[in-house]
Structures are given as structure tokens and as C-alpha cells.
């Protein structure tokens, strides 16, 4: 019963947020979530936390924080009204697509141990809605995001700003940048250097930067 309630809440939050978008909930402590009566009344919080207490409550509160961060980013205004309308129309008319979206949003946010990944996932969904890649592409990028270590976000930024964008010699990076990217399927290692592939570049521009209107120059994302 609780899972069905969460699924319904997720769908409703995709349509319209049930909380104040002006607050940075990612910075609010777990105790505040427990003690703040207004926050406890948010539909997304009520559907997850319910009446649980103790260790279970801490886990569920963190899940609520991740989902609120996801939806706050989703409703940030970077997606055009036209694209949002098309997405909501498909969400209402295509049950297979709707179920897949709800499953991805719910399961991945539950798995993440970093709130930052929830924000990035939201940006990837918006980029999908904006036509930058199809649903299969979104699922593949989401899998990469799930696998990647958070310190790889900085590595991607470093490679993007290198003299030859998205290419770096392995010995020039003290943190084994090629290794953390390779383990998530985001780069190709060539001897003593590595190059970030299409997945890594899409994750950087659309997910980390949140530039859902970014256009790759022709052949820029080729492996």
C-alpha cells in the first residue's frame, strides 16, 4: 500500500510540486525534517516517512530529501512550457512510459547515497524531455550515474576544461581520473591517456551543468 502511495505522489510531483521551491532542502538537517511540522505535511514526505521512527525514520527522511531535491531541480524553470506539456501528455496517455518514469525516479533516488546525484538525475530527465536523447538513452545515462563515484564529477569538469577537451594524460591527474570514469563506462583509456566518451560528455553537459539546451558540435560526442 505504501509503495502505491509513493507512486501516486511521484506522478503528482512531476505535474506540480507539493512544497516551497524557494528553500534549499538539501541543506536542511535530518532533525529539522523530523521536527518541522510544515515539512512533515509535504505529500512526498508523508508518503515516505509515515509513522516510522528510529533508524528507519532516518533512512526514510534521507530518501525524502533526495526526492525533494530531484523535484526542486525538475521544476526549476529550465524546461520550456511546450516541452513540459508534451511530457505530461505522454505521462497521462502512455501507461508503459509513465510506469517506467516513476520506477526510474523512485528506485534510483532510493539507491543514491549522494543528494547531488538526485539533482543530476533530474537534469538528465529534463534533457530527455527536451529531446536531447530518447528514453533508452536516459536509462543508460542513469545507469552510468548510479555507478559513478562522486569525485568523478570533478574529473569530468577538469577534462572538459583541459587544453584538448575531454582528453587527459593519466599521469597528469593525481586522483586516477581515468579509473573512476572508466569504471562507470564514461571513458576510453588509450595507453597513457584517456578520452571521455559520449556518455561522459552528455552526463557532464546535461546532468552536472544542467544545460539541457546544449548542442554538441557535429561529431563532438563520437567515441
Secondary structure, DSSP 8 states (H G I E B T S, - for coil): -HHHHHHHHHHHHHHS-SS-TTS-GGGS-HHHHHH-HHHHTSHHHHHHHTT--HHHHHHHHHHHHHHHHHHHHHTSS-S-HHHHHHHHHHHHH-HHHHHHHHHHHHHHHHH-S-HHHHHHHHHHHHHHHTTSS-HHHHHHHHHHHHHS-TTHHHHHHHHHTSSSTTEEEGGG-TT-HHHHHHTTT-EEEETTEEEE-HHHHHIIIIIIS--TT----TTTT--
